[in-house]
Amino acid sequence: MNSLEQELLARNFVKIGSGYYWTPYIIMIAEVICIPVFLIVTVVSYCEREA
């Protein structure tokens, strides 16, 4: 069995609203959102310390 079959058989899906979403997609979307947020917070924090 490959990993795709394991994920599908393990039923790693989350119901959001009226749809079901595969958890690896949710994790990727969360990371795409988190990385810029953390970068912005880091720059703002650095600029406040330098001021």
PyMOL Python script that loads the backbone (N, CA, C, O; Angstrom):
from pymol import cmd

cmd.read_pdbstr("""\
ATOM      1  N   MET A   1       0.840  -1.182   0.000  1.00  0.00           N
ATOM      2  CA  MET A   1       0.000   0.000   0.000  1.00  0.00           C
ATOM      3  C   MET A   1       0.888   1.250   0.000  1.00  0.00           C
ATOM      4  O   MET A   1       1.846   1.338   0.769  1.00  0.00           O
ATOM      5  N   ASN A   2       0.567   2.200  -0.857  1.00  0.00           N
ATOM      6  CA  ASN A   2       1.350   3.432  -0.854  1.00  0.00           C
ATOM      7  C   ASN A   2       0.730   4.453   0.107  1.00  0.00           C
ATOM      8  O   ASN A   2      -0.335   4.213   0.675  1.00  0.00           O
ATOM      9  N   SER A   3       1.401   5.583   0.281  1.00  0.00           N
ATOM     10  CA  SER A   3       0.957   6.551   1.289  1.00  0.00           C
ATOM     11  C   SER A   3      -0.388   7.197   0.925  1.00  0.00           C
ATOM     12  O   SER A   3      -1.161   7.546   1.816  1.00  0.00           O
ATOM     13  N   LEU A   4      -0.672   7.358  -0.367  1.00  0.00           N
ATOM     14  CA  LEU A   4      -1.964   7.932  -0.764  1.00  0.00           C
ATOM     15  C   LEU A   4      -3.096   6.994  -0.340  1.00  0.00           C
ATOM     16  O   LEU A   4      -4.112   7.442   0.191  1.00  0.00           O
ATOM     17  N   GLU A   5      -2.918   5.705  -0.574  1.00  0.00           N
ATOM     18  CA  GLU A   5      -3.944   4.748  -0.157  1.00  0.00           C
ATOM     19  C   GLU A   5      -4.109   4.745   1.359  1.00  0.00           C
ATOM     20  O   GLU A   5      -5.227   4.661   1.867  1.00  0.00           O
ATOM     21  N   GLN A   6      -2.995   4.837   2.077  1.00  0.00           N
ATOM     22  CA  GLN A   6      -3.072   4.874   3.533  1.00  0.00           C
ATOM     23  C   GLN A   6      -3.836   6.099   4.011  1.00  0.00           C
ATOM     24  O   GLN A   6      -4.654   5.997   4.925  1.00  0.00           O
ATOM     25  N   GLU A   7      -3.584   7.260   3.405  1.00  0.00           N
ATOM     26  CA  GLU A   7      -4.296   8.476   3.798  1.00  0.00           C
ATOM     27  C   GLU A   7      -5.785   8.367   3.499  1.00  0.00           C
ATOM     28  O   GLU A   7      -6.618   8.771   4.310  1.00  0.00           O
ATOM     29  N   LEU A   8      -6.113   7.823   2.341  1.00  0.00           N
ATOM     30  CA  LEU A   8      -7.525   7.707   1.970  1.00  0.00           C
ATOM     31  C   LEU A   8      -8.246   6.692   2.852  1.00  0.00           C
ATOM     32  O   LEU A   8      -9.402   6.904   3.218  1.00  0.00           O
ATOM     33  N   LEU A   9      -7.586   5.605   3.190  1.00  0.00           N
ATOM     34  CA  LEU A   9      -8.212   4.588   4.024  1.00  0.00           C
ATOM     35  C   LEU A   9      -8.264   5.012   5.487  1.00  0.00           C
ATOM     36  O   LEU A   9      -9.147   4.567   6.220  1.00  0.00           O
ATOM     37  N   ALA A  10      -7.353   5.850   5.922  1.00  0.00           N
ATOM     38  CA  ALA A  10      -7.346   6.315   7.302  1.00  0.00           C
ATOM     39  C   ALA A  10      -8.429   7.369   7.531  1.00  0.00           C
ATOM     40  O   ALA A  10      -8.723   7.716   8.675  1.00  0.00           O
ATOM     41  N   ARG A  11      -9.005   7.865   6.482  1.00  0.00           N
ATOM     42  CA  ARG A  11     -10.068   8.874   6.540  1.00  0.00           C
ATOM     43  C   ARG A  11      -9.608  10.128   7.270  1.00  0.00           C
ATOM     44  O   ARG A  11     -10.257  10.604   8.201  1.00  0.00           O
ATOM     45  N   ASN A  12      -8.482  10.646   6.825  1.00  0.00           N
ATOM     46  CA  ASN A  12      -7.935  11.873   7.385  1.00  0.00           C
ATOM     47  C   ASN A  12      -8.547  13.076   6.678  1.00  0.00           C
ATOM     48  O   ASN A  12      -7.861  13.834   5.992  1.00  0.00           O
ATOM     49  N   PHE A  13      -9.839  13.230   6.862  1.00  0.00           N
ATOM     50  CA  PHE A  13     -10.563  14.337   6.263  1.00  0.00           C
ATOM     51  C   PHE A  13     -11.226  15.145   7.363  1.00  0.00           C
ATOM     52  O   PHE A  13     -11.626  14.597   8.390  1.00  0.00           O
ATOM     53  N   VAL A  14     -11.344  16.445   7.148  1.00  0.00           N
ATOM     54  CA  VAL A  14     -11.969  17.338   8.114  1.00  0.00           C
ATOM     55  C   VAL A  14     -13.160  17.991   7.425  1.00  0.00           C
ATOM     56  O   VAL A  14     -13.057  18.448   6.286  1.00  0.00           O
ATOM     57  N   LYS A  15     -14.283  18.031   8.119  1.00  0.00           N
ATOM     58  CA  LYS A  15     -15.463  18.682   7.554  1.00  0.00           C
ATOM     59  C   LYS A  15     -15.429  20.160   7.938  1.00  0.00           C
ATOM     60  O   LYS A  15     -15.444  20.513   9.117  1.00  0.00           O
ATOM     61  N   ILE A  16     -15.383  21.008   6.920  1.00  0.00           N
ATOM     62  CA  ILE A  16     -15.423  22.460   7.108  1.00  0.00           C
ATOM     63  C   ILE A  16     -16.580  22.975   6.263  1.00  0.00           C
ATOM     64  O   ILE A  16     -16.550  22.898   5.034  1.00  0.00           O
ATOM     65  N   GLY A  17     -17.585  23.493   6.929  1.00  0.00           N
ATOM     66  CA  GLY A  17     -18.772  23.938   6.207  1.00  0.00           C
ATOM     67  C   GLY A  17     -19.482  22.746   5.614  1.00  0.00           C
ATOM     68  O   GLY A  17     -19.818  21.789   6.311  1.00  0.00           O
ATOM     69  N   SER A  18     -19.708  22.818   4.302  1.00  0.00           N
ATOM     70  CA  SER A  18     -20.423  21.727   3.653  1.00  0.00           C
ATOM     71  C   SER A  18     -19.490  20.757   2.935  1.00  0.00           C
ATOM     72  O   SER A  18     -19.956  19.820   2.288  1.00  0.00           O
ATOM     73  N   GLY A  19     -18.169  20.973   3.041  1.00  0.00           N
ATOM     74  CA  GLY A  19     -17.234  20.115   2.326  1.00  0.00           C
ATOM     75  C   GLY A  19     -16.281  19.381   3.239  1.00  0.00           C
ATOM     76  O   GLY A  19     -16.104  19.735   4.405  1.00  0.00           O
ATOM     77  N   TYR A  20     -15.670  18.347   2.683  1.00  0.00           N
ATOM     78  CA  TYR A  20     -14.657  17.577   3.393  1.00  0.00           C
ATOM     79  C   TYR A  20     -13.313  17.864   2.738  1.00  0.00           C
ATOM     80  O   TYR A  20     -13.193  17.856   1.513  1.00  0.00           O
ATOM     81  N   TYR A  21     -12.304  18.117   3.565  1.00  0.00           N
ATOM     82  CA  TYR A  21     -10.994  18.478   3.055  1.00  0.00           C
ATOM     83  C   TYR A  21      -9.937  17.553   3.642  1.00  0.00           C
ATOM     84  O   TYR A  21      -9.982  17.202   4.821  1.00  0.00           O
ATOM     85  N   TRP A  22      -8.991  17.168   2.803  1.00  0.00           N
ATOM     86  CA  TRP A  22      -7.924  16.268   3.185  1.00  0.00           C
ATOM     87  C   TRP A  22      -6.957  17.025   4.074  1.00  0.00           C
ATOM     88  O   TRP A  22      -6.555  18.137   3.731  1.00  0.00           O
ATOM     89  N   THR A  23      -6.568  16.452   5.214  1.00  0.00           N
ATOM     90  CA  THR A  23      -5.751  17.163   6.197  1.00  0.00           C
ATOM     91  C   THR A  23      -4.403  17.652   5.663  1.00  0.00           C
ATOM     92  O   THR A  23      -3.973  18.727   6.081  1.00  0.00           O
ATOM     93  N   PRO A  24      -3.704  16.941   4.767  1.00  0.00           N
ATOM     94  CA  PRO A  24      -2.461  17.516   4.240  1.00  0.00           C
ATOM     95  C   PRO A  24      -2.693  18.837   3.499  1.00  0.00           C
ATOM     96  O   PRO A  24      -1.834  19.718   3.535  1.00  0.00           O
ATOM     97  N   TYR A  25      -3.839  18.987   2.831  1.00  0.00           N
ATOM     98  CA  TYR A  25      -4.129  20.265   2.167  1.00  0.00           C
ATOM     99  C   TYR A  25      -4.342  21.368   3.190  1.00  0.00           C
ATOM    100  O   TYR A  25      -3.907  22.500   2.979  1.00  0.00           O
ATOM    101  N   ILE A  26      -5.005  21.053   4.292  1.00  0.00           N
ATOM    102  CA  ILE A  26      -5.237  22.044   5.342  1.00  0.00           C
ATOM    103  C   ILE A  26      -3.907  22.476   5.950  1.00  0.00           C
ATOM    104  O   ILE A  26      -3.700  23.660   6.217  1.00  0.00           O
ATOM    105  N   ILE A  27      -3.013  21.529   6.167  1.00  0.00           N
ATOM    106  CA  ILE A  27      -1.696  21.850   6.726  1.00  0.00           C
ATOM    107  C   ILE A  27      -0.911  22.747   5.775  1.00  0.00           C
ATOM    108  O   ILE A  27      -0.284  23.709   6.220  1.00  0.00           O
ATOM    109  N   MET A  28      -0.932  22.454   4.480  1.00  0.00           N
ATOM    110  CA  MET A  28      -0.220  23.291   3.505  1.00  0.00           C
ATOM    111  C   MET A  28      -0.784  24.706   3.463  1.00  0.00           C
ATOM    112  O   MET A  28      -0.026  25.675   3.410  1.00  0.00           O
ATOM    113  N   ILE A  29      -2.099  24.831   3.486  1.00  0.00           N
ATOM    114  CA  ILE A  29      -2.719  26.156   3.466  1.00  0.00           C
ATOM    115  C   ILE A  29      -2.362  26.932   4.728  1.00  0.00           C
ATOM    116  O   ILE A  29      -2.093  28.132   4.663  1.00  0.00           O
ATOM    117  N   ALA A  30      -2.357  26.257   5.874  1.00  0.00           N
ATOM    118  CA  ALA A  30      -1.997  26.915   7.132  1.00  0.00           C
ATOM    119  C   ALA A  30      -0.553  27.408   7.091  1.00  0.00           C
ATOM    120  O   ALA A  30      -0.267  28.501   7.578  1.00  0.00           O
ATOM    121  N   GLU A  31       0.348  26.635   6.528  1.00  0.00           N
ATOM    122  CA  GLU A  31       1.742  27.056   6.438  1.00  0.00           C
ATOM    123  C   GLU A  31       1.911  28.228   5.485  1.00  0.00           C
ATOM    124  O   GLU A  31       2.705  29.131   5.747  1.00  0.00           O
ATOM    125  N   VAL A  32       1.179  28.223   4.394  1.00  0.00           N
ATOM    126  CA  VAL A  32       1.250  29.347   3.448  1.00  0.00           C
ATOM    127  C   VAL A  32       0.793  30.638   4.128  1.00  0.00           C
ATOM    128  O   VAL A  32       1.299  31.715   3.813  1.00  0.00           O
ATOM    129  N   ILE A  33      -0.144  30.539   5.046  1.00  0.00           N
ATOM    130  CA  ILE A  33      -0.617  31.709   5.779  1.00  0.00           C
ATOM    131  C   ILE A  33       0.365  32.080   6.894  1.00  0.00           C
ATOM    132  O   ILE A  33       0.639  33.262   7.103  1.00  0.00           O
ATOM    133  N   CYS A  34       0.893  31.092   7.605  1.00  0.00           N
ATOM    134  CA  CYS A  34       1.747  31.349   8.771  1.00  0.00           C
ATOM    135  C   CYS A  34       3.092  31.963   8.412  1.00  0.00           C
ATOM    136  O   CYS A  34       3.564  32.849   9.124  1.00  0.00           O
ATOM    137  N   ILE A  35       3.713  31.526   7.344  1.00  0.00           N
ATOM    138  CA  ILE A  35       5.058  32.004   7.017  1.00  0.00           C
ATOM    139  C   ILE A  35       5.091  33.519   6.816  1.00  0.00           C
ATOM    140  O   ILE A  35       5.929  34.174   7.435  1.00  0.00           O
ATOM    141  N   PRO A  36       4.231  34.112   5.987  1.00  0.00           N
ATOM    142  CA  PRO A  36       4.273  35.578   5.862  1.00  0.00           C
ATOM    143  C   PRO A  36       3.918  36.302   7.162  1.00  0.00           C
ATOM    144  O   PRO A  36       4.479  37.357   7.459  1.00  0.00           O
ATOM    145  N   VAL A  37       2.991  35.740   7.931  1.00  0.00           N
ATOM    146  CA  VAL A  37       2.619  36.373   9.202  1.00  0.00           C
ATOM    147  C   VAL A  37       3.822  36.422  10.136  1.00  0.00           C
ATOM    148  O   VAL A  37       4.105  37.464  10.727  1.00  0.00           O
ATOM    149  N   PHE A  38       4.530  35.305  10.275  1.00  0.00           N
ATOM    150  CA  PHE A  38       5.703  35.283  11.142  1.00  0.00           C
ATOM    151  C   PHE A  38       6.807  36.201  10.622  1.00  0.00           C
ATOM    152  O   PHE A  38       7.502  36.836  11.415  1.00  0.00           O
ATOM    153  N   LEU A  39       6.976  36.281   9.314  1.00  0.00           N
ATOM    154  CA  LEU A  39       7.975  37.191   8.764  1.00  0.00           C
ATOM    155  C   LEU A  39       7.637  38.644   9.085  1.00  0.00           C
ATOM    156  O   LEU A  39       8.516  39.419   9.462  1.00  0.00           O
ATOM    157  N   ILE A  40       6.377  39.009   8.938  1.00  0.00           N
ATOM    158  CA  ILE A  40       5.949  40.386   9.235  1.00  0.00           C
ATOM    159  C   ILE A  40       6.136  40.687  10.710  1.00  0.00           C
ATOM    160  O   ILE A  40       6.632  41.759  11.057  1.00  0.00           O
ATOM    161  N   VAL A  41       5.753  39.775  11.582  1.00  0.00           N
ATOM    162  CA  VAL A  41       5.906  39.980  13.021  1.00  0.00           C
ATOM    163  C   VAL A  41       7.385  40.105  13.384  1.00  0.00           C
ATOM    164  O   VAL A  41       7.741  40.916  14.239  1.00  0.00           O
ATOM    165  N   THR A  42       8.238  39.326  12.753  1.00  0.00           N
ATOM    166  CA  THR A  42       9.663  39.400  13.018  1.00  0.00           C
ATOM    167  C   THR A  42      10.233  40.745  12.609  1.00  0.00           C
ATOM    168  O   THR A  42      11.009  41.337  13.360  1.00  0.00           O
ATOM    169  N   VAL A  43       9.870  41.236  11.449  1.00  0.00           N
ATOM    170  CA  VAL A  43      10.371  42.525  10.973  1.00  0.00           C
ATOM    171  C   VAL A  43       9.873  43.658  11.872  1.00  0.00           C
ATOM    172  O   VAL A  43      10.647  44.546  12.230  1.00  0.00           O
ATOM    173  N   VAL A  44       8.615  43.635  12.231  1.00  0.00           N
ATOM    174  CA  VAL A  44       8.066  44.682  13.102  1.00  0.00           C
ATOM    175  C   VAL A  44       8.751  44.652  14.462  1.00  0.00           C
ATOM    176  O   VAL A  44       9.090  45.703  15.008  1.00  0.00           O
ATOM    177  N   SER A  45       8.955  43.478  15.007  1.00  0.00           N
ATOM    178  CA  SER A  45       9.617  43.356  16.305  1.00  0.00           C
ATOM    179  C   SER A  45      11.051  43.872  16.221  1.00  0.00           C
ATOM    180  O   SER A  45      11.502  44.571  17.128  1.00  0.00           O
ATOM    181  N   TYR A  46      11.764  43.547  15.172  1.00  0.00           N
ATOM    182  CA  TYR A  46      13.138  43.999  14.997  1.00  0.00           C
ATOM    183  C   TYR A  46      13.189  45.520  14.871  1.00  0.00           C
ATOM    184  O   TYR A  46      14.032  46.176  15.482  1.00  0.00           O
ATOM    185  N   CYS A  47      12.281  46.068  14.076  1.00  0.00           N
ATOM    186  CA  CYS A  47      12.258  47.521  13.898  1.00  0.00           C
ATOM    187  C   CYS A  47      11.940  48.256  15.200  1.00  0.00           C
ATOM    188  O   CYS A  47      12.476  49.338  15.438  1.00  0.00           O
ATOM    189  N   GLU A  48      11.088  47.693  16.037  1.00  0.00           N
ATOM    190  CA  GLU A  48      10.779  48.326  17.319  1.00  0.00           C
ATOM    191  C   GLU A  48      11.973  48.280  18.262  1.00  0.00           C
ATOM    192  O   GLU A  48      12.177  49.219  19.032  1.00  0.00           O
ATOM    193  N   ARG A  49      12.762  47.224  18.222  1.00  0.00           N
ATOM    194  CA  ARG A  49      13.935  47.132  19.088  1.00  0.00           C
ATOM    195  C   ARG A  49      15.015  48.105  18.638  1.00  0.00           C
ATOM    196  O   ARG A  49      15.743  48.649  19.468  1.00  0.00           O
ATOM    197  N   GLU A  50      15.126  48.328  17.344  1.00  0.00           N
ATOM    198  CA  GLU A  50      16.146  49.250  16.815  1.00  0.00           C
ATOM    199  C   GLU A  50      15.778  50.701  17.057  1.00  0.00           C
ATOM    200  O   GLU A  50      16.663  51.555  17.108  1.00  0.00           O
ATOM    201  N   ALA A  51      14.500  51.004  17.206  1.00  0.00           N
ATOM    202  CA  ALA A  51      14.058  52.399  17.366  1.00  0.00           C
ATOM    203  C   ALA A  51      14.306  52.925  18.755  1.00  0.00           C
ATOM    204  O   ALA A  51      13.989  54.079  19.043  1.00  0.00           O
TER     205      ALA A  51
END
""", "prot")
cmd.dss("prot")
cmd.show_as("cartoon", "prot")
cmd.util.cbc("prot")
cmd.orient("prot")
